[in-house]
Amino acid sequence: MSPVDTVQSLAQRIEALFDEKPAQYTEDHRRLFQEFKAELNSGRVRAAVPDPAQPSGWRVNGWVKKGILLGFRLGGIVDMSIDSERMPWFDKDTYPVRRVNVNDGIRIVPGGSSIRDGCYIGRSVTCMPPMFINVGAYVDDGTMVDSHALVGSCAQIGKNCHISAAAQIGGVLEPVGALPVIIEDEVLVGGNCGVYEGTVVKRRAVLGTGVILNRSTPVYDIVRNAVYTASEDQPLVIPEEAVVVAGSRAISSGPGKNWGISLYTPVIVKYRDAKTDAKLQLEDLLR
């Protein structure tokens, strides 16, 4: 059976088990889930994949999300504690800590980081403590996940990105048809940023400190005289090489105007140039 046929067969079996919940899960069901999770860990299956035919450039694989949710249905709570009194951990037995060895080429700096089983971590990824990568995530080669950063369920992170300290890349597990958060190659996500609700950040974009991106807040591009928003069936998309900073927009009517109140909004102030690249190049020294 070819690799494509293998994945198609796996998808069909996962869909059938998810849609037709049995009265009781068996060892065969658990073996199917373990097969599925091995494919997640290897990166051969992903919650979303590049697709030029889609307006966002990405297509969601709903069956993969179904497989992840199956793990929660199948699992029972077990004691995973290193020390039950001083460091108690109790979680589903289907989602232990992901196994990593030195041959994987992943740098996990000591100090309390955690990677949940069922996610892909590429070579030369650096994990600074404490950070957390959740099930279904895909973190490609050369990316740094900095201290106190979160990579949420099913988030897709490209090559050579920097997810800076305390940044939050939101998880999108349900509904199964919803596109997860996508961070494409060579993106810098600044400290204390939050990227949520299926936002797509295109390659080489830069999010300045404290930028929040979600479906509810429009992004104003003062370079191209454009406003970017999410629609009912499409995510918010940040253009390639855009430099986004946290800004504000004055309320134009009513009590808000009288009180001089402004609302937060992200603003694209420029697109990457040689000066921007020179600043970001300093980060390579940390890898």
SULBELQUI-V497876 format. One record per residue. N is the residue number from 1. RES is the residue in one small letter. PHI is phi as a letter, one per 30 degrees, with the letter a starting at -180 (NA if undefined). OMEGA is omega as a letter, one per 20 degrees, with the letter a starting at -180 (* if undefined). Layout:
((N | RES | PHI | OMEGA) (N | RES | PHI | OMEGA))
This chain:
((1 | m | NA | a) (2 | s | d | r) (3 | p | e | r) (4 | v | d | r) (5 | d | d | r) (6 | t | d | r) (7 | v | d | r) (8 | q | d | r) (9 | s | d | r) (10 | l | d | a) (11 | a | d | a) (12 | q | d | a) (13 | r | d | r) (14 | i | d | r) (15 | e | e | a) (16 | a | d | a) (17 | l | d | r) (18 | f | d | a) (19 | d | d | a) (20 | e | c | a) (21 | k | d | a) (22 | p | d | r) (23 | a | d | r) (24 | q | a | r) (25 | y | d | a) (26 | t | c | r) (27 | e | d | r) (28 | d | d | r) (29 | h | d | r) (30 | r | d | r) (31 | r | d | r) (32 | l | d | r) (33 | f | d | r) (34 | q | d | r) (35 | e | d | r) (36 | f | d | a) (37 | k | d | r) (38 | a | d | r) (39 | e | d | r) (40 | l | d | a) (41 | n | d | a) (42 | s | d | a) (43 | g | i | a) (44 | r | d | r) (45 | v | b | a) (46 | r | b | r) (47 | a | d | r) (48 | a | b | a) (49 | v | b | r) (50 | p | e | r) (51 | d | a | a) (52 | p | e | a) (53 | a | d | a) (54 | q | d | r) (55 | p | e | a) (56 | s | d | a) (57 | g | i | a) (58 | w | b | r) (59 | r | b | r) (60 | v | d | r) (61 | n | c | a) (62 | g | d | a) (63 | w | d | r) (64 | v | d | r) (65 | k | d | r) (66 | k | d | r) (67 | g | d | r) (68 | i | d | r) (69 | l | d | r) (70 | l | e | r) (71 | g | e | r) (72 | f | d | r) (73 | r | d | a) (74 | l | d | a) (75 | g | d | r) (76 | g | c | a) (77 | i | d | r) (78 | v | b | r) (79 | d | d | r) (80 | m | c | a) (81 | s | d | r) (82 | i | d | r) (83 | d | b | a) (84 | s | d | a) (85 | e | d | a) (86 | r | c | a) (87 | m | b | a) (88 | p | d | r) (89 | w | b | r) (90 | f | b | a) (91 | d | a | r) (92 | k | d | a) (93 | d | d | r) (94 | t | d | a) (95 | y | b | r) (96 | p | d | r) (97 | v | d | a) (98 | r | d | r) (99 | r | d | r) (100 | v | b | r) (101 | n | b | a) (102 | v | d | a) (103 | n | d | r) (104 | d | d | r) (105 | g | i | r) (106 | i | c | r) (107 | r | c | r) (108 | i | c | a) (109 | v | d | a) (110 | p | e | r) (111 | g | k | r) (112 | g | j | r) (113 | s | d | r) (114 | s | b | r) (115 | i | b | a) (116 | r | d | r) (117 | d | d | r) (118 | g | j | r) (119 | c | b | a) (120 | y | c | r) (121 | i | b | a) (122 | g | d | r) (123 | r | d | r) (124 | s | i | r) (125 | v | d | r) (126 | t | c | a) (127 | c | c | a) (128 | m | c | a) (129 | p | d | i) (130 | p | d | r) (131 | m | b | a) (132 | f | b | r) (133 | i | c | a) (134 | n | c | a) (135 | v | e | r) (136 | g | i | a) (137 | a | d | r) (138 | y | b | a) (139 | v | c | a) (140 | d | d | a) (141 | d | e | r) (142 | g | i | a) (143 | t | d | r) (144 | m | c | r) (145 | v | c | a) (146 | d | d | a) (147 | s | e | r) (148 | h | i | r) (149 | a | d | r) (150 | l | b | r) (151 | v | c | a) (152 | g | d | a) (153 | s | e | r) (154 | c | i | r) (155 | a | d | a) (156 | q | c | a) (157 | i | c | a) (158 | g | d | a) (159 | k | d | r) (160 | n | h | r) (161 | c | c | r) (162 | h | b | r) (163 | i | c | a) (164 | s | d | a) (165 | a | e | r) (166 | a | i | r) (167 | a | d | a) (168 | q | c | r) (169 | i | c | a) (170 | g | d | r) (171 | g | c | r) (172 | v | b | r) (173 | l | c | r) (174 | e | b | i) (175 | p | d | a) (176 | v | d | a) (177 | g | d | a) (178 | a | d | r) (179 | l | d | r) (180 | p | d | r) (181 | v | d | a) (182 | i | c | r) (183 | i | c | a) (184 | e | d | a) (185 | d | e | r) (186 | e | i | r) (187 | v | c | r) (188 | l | c | r) (189 | v | c | a) (190 | g | d | a) (191 | g | e | r) (192 | n | i | r) (193 | c | d | r) (194 | g | b | r) (195 | v | b | a) (196 | y | b | r) (197 | e | h | r) (198 | g | i | r) (199 | t | d | r) (200 | v | c | r) (201 | v | c | a) (202 | k | d | a) (203 | r | e | r) (204 | r | i | r) (205 | a | d | r) (206 | v | b | r) (207 | l | c | a) (208 | g | d | a) (209 | t | e | r) (210 | g | i | r) (211 | v | d | r) (212 | i | c | r) (213 | l | b | r) (214 | n | a | a) (215 | r | d | a) (216 | s | c | a) (217 | t | c | r) (218 | p | d | r) (219 | v | c | a) (220 | y | c | r) (221 | d | c | a) (222 | i | d | r) (223 | v | d | a) (224 | r | c | r) (225 | n | h | a) (226 | a | b | r) (227 | v | b | a) (228 | y | c | r) (229 | t | b | r) (230 | a | d | r) (231 | s | c | a) (232 | e | e | a) (233 | d | c | r) (234 | q | b | a) (235 | p | d | r) (236 | l | d | a) (237 | v | b | r) (238 | i | c | a) (239 | p | d | r) (240 | e | e | r) (241 | e | i | r) (242 | a | d | r) (243 | v | c | a) (244 | v | c | r) (245 | v | b | r) (246 | a | d | a) (247 | g | b | r) (248 | s | b | a) (249 | r | b | a) (250 | a | d | r) (251 | i | d | a) (252 | s | c | a) (253 | s | a | r) (254 | g | i | a) (255 | p | e | r) (256 | g | e | r) (257 | k | d | a) (258 | n | d | a) (259 | w | d | r) (260 | g | i | a) (261 | i | d | r) (262 | s | b | r) (263 | l | c | r) (264 | y | d | r) (265 | t | a | r) (266 | p | d | a) (267 | v | b | r) (268 | i | d | a) (269 | v | c | r) (270 | k | a | r) (271 | y | c | a) (272 | r | e | r) (273 | d | b | a) (274 | a | d | r) (275 | k | d | r) (276 | t | d | a) (277 | d | d | r) (278 | a | d | r) (279 | k | d | a) (280 | l | d | a) (281 | q | d | r) (282 | l | d | a) (283 | e | d | a) (284 | d | d | a) (285 | l | d | a) (286 | l | d | a) (287 | r | c | *))
